[in-house]
Amino acid sequence: MNRITVAQAAAFLQTCEDAHILLHRAPDGDCIGAGLSLQAVLRSLGKRAKVLCADPIPPRFSYLLPETPEEDFPAGCVIAVDVGAASLFGSLEETYGSRVQLCIDHHISNTFYAEQVLLEENASAACEVLYRVYREMGVPFTEQIAKCLYTGMATDTGCFKYSNTTPEAHIYTARLMQDFPAIRYDLINREMFDVKSPARIRAEIAMLSNMEYHLDGRCTIVWATLAVCRENGVDEKDMEGLTSLSLQPDGVEVGITAREREPGVFKVSLRSSDSVNVSALCAQLGGGGHIRAAGCLLRGTMDEVRRRLLDTVSGALSP
C-alpha cells in the first residue's frame, strides 16, 4: 500500500502522459465531475486524456462534457477517481483492474488496489479532494472545471445537507461561485435534485406505496425492480437519486434501496439517518462506501435479497 499526499498526487499528474481516467460503473455526479474535471485539467497542460466508464454517462450530465471529442490512444498512465475497489470498474476491470497507477478517492472502504492512493476519507466528495490537488498544481480553473467540481460536491452532499458535508465543501463551492458568477448554480441544483420525468414520478409513487417497514419501523426497503420501471415506462438508468426515499419516514434509522440491474441482480444502497455505520454493513455483503452511505451488489430473488439485508441490518439495530 502506498498512500500519498495531495502534493505527491499533484506532482504525479504534472508528469503523467496519455491518461486513461476510469470511473465506476453506474457513475454518479461526483465520479463524473471528478473524471471530467481531471480530463480538462490535464488537457489544459497539453496532455492527452480520456474518460472511460463501463456504463454511459447519463444525459442529465451532458452539460459537463467537453466540447473537444475523445481521442483514441493507448494508456500511458491509468488513473481512477472516486472508485473504492477495482471490482467497481465493471466490464473495464479485466483490462484496467491491475494497471491503476493513481487512485484519488474519499471512500473509507477503499481497498488500495492502485499503486498510489490519495485517500481523504473525511472529504465530502472526490471533487473536494481534487479541488485541493488542482490548487496545488497551480492550474487556472475554467467554467467547465468549476461546473464539474461544483456538481461533484453538491451531489455527494445532497445539496450540502448530508452529514458528510464539510466546511471545506462550503468554502470551495463559495470560491467557485465567486470566481465564476455567470454559472447558473441554481439550475444545476434544480437539474440534479428537483427535475424528474413524468415516468420517474409515476415510478416513485409506485415504490413509495409499496415501501416495506421492518425491524419495528427502524428499517425500510424500497424496491426499484425492472417490473416497476417497465410498468411505468421509465428507463432504469433514469432512476438515479432514489436513495433519499428510504429515509423519509420518521423513525427510520437504516433505509435500503434495491435497484434491479438485470433479472436477479440488485444494486443495493444503504443509508443511515444517524449512528449506524452502513459501510461496515455493506462490507459484510461484499460492498462498501461511507459511514452514512454505502452500497453493494446482491444476487438472488427478492425474498433472498431481503433476507440477507435484514439479517445484516438487524444486528446493527439491536437494543
Sequence and secondary structure as in RCSB ss.txt:
>XXXX:A:sequence
MNRITVAQAAAFLQTCEDAHILLHRAPDGDCIGAGLSLQAVLRSLGKRAKVLCADPIPPRFSYLLPETPEEDFPA
GCVIAVDVGAASLFGSLEETYGSRVQLCIDHHISNTFYAEQVLLEENASAACEVLYRVYREMGVPFTEQIAKCLY
TGMATDTGCFKYSNTTPEAHIYTARLMQDFPAIRYDLINREMFDVKSPARIRAEIAMLSNMEYHLDGRCTIVWAT
LAVCRENGVDEKDMEGLTSLSLQPDGVEVGITAREREPGVFKVSLRSSDSVNVSALCAQLGGGGHIRAAGCLLRG
TMDEVRRRLLDTVSGALSP
>XXXX:A:secstr
  B  HHHHHHHHHH  SEEEE  SS  HHHHHHHHHHHHHHHHTT  EEEE SS   GGGGGGS SS       
SEEEEES SSGGGGGGGHHHHTTT  EEEE  TT    SSEEEE TTSS HHHHHHHHHHHHT    HHHHHHHH
HHHHHHTTTTTSTT  HHHHHHHHHHHHH TTS HHHHHIIIII   HHHHHHHHHHHHT EEETTTTEEEEEE 
HHHHHHTT  GGG TT GGGGG STT SEEEEEEEEETTEEEEEEEESSS  HHHHHHHTT EE SSEEEEEEES
 HHHHHHHHHHHHHHHT  
